[in-house]
Amino acid sequence: MKPEVPIWEKSNLTLEEAAAYSGIGINTLRRISDKEDCDFVLWIGSKRLIKRKQLDEYTSKMYSI
């Protein structure tokens, strides 16, 4: 059985994990990360991962999403 790593210790999160971690909806995360200038998204082929630390920095700077 594979050991579970807590979300707050992962460097990259799936959309579902990022939504649970941040409280931002999956559709909103998908819309924001679709933009070309999004610096907290990591594409692996067609798979989208969210860079946790950069997401934290992004949300700390935003007034509203």
LINQUI-V449634 format. One record per pair of residues at least 12 apart in sequence whose C-alpha atoms are under 8 Angstrom apart, sorted by the first residue. I is the first residue (numbers start at 1). J is the second residue. Records with the same first field share a line. If there is no record, write none. Layout:
# LINQUI-V449634
I: J ; J
This chain:
# LINQUI-V449634
7: 21
8: 21
10: 52
11: 51 ; 52 ; 53
12: 49 ; 50 ; 51 ; 52
13: 49 ; 50 ; 51 ; 52
14: 48 ; 49 ; 50
15: 29 ; 30 ; 48 ; 49 ; 50
18: 50 ; 52
39: 54
40: 52 ; 54 ; 55 ; 58
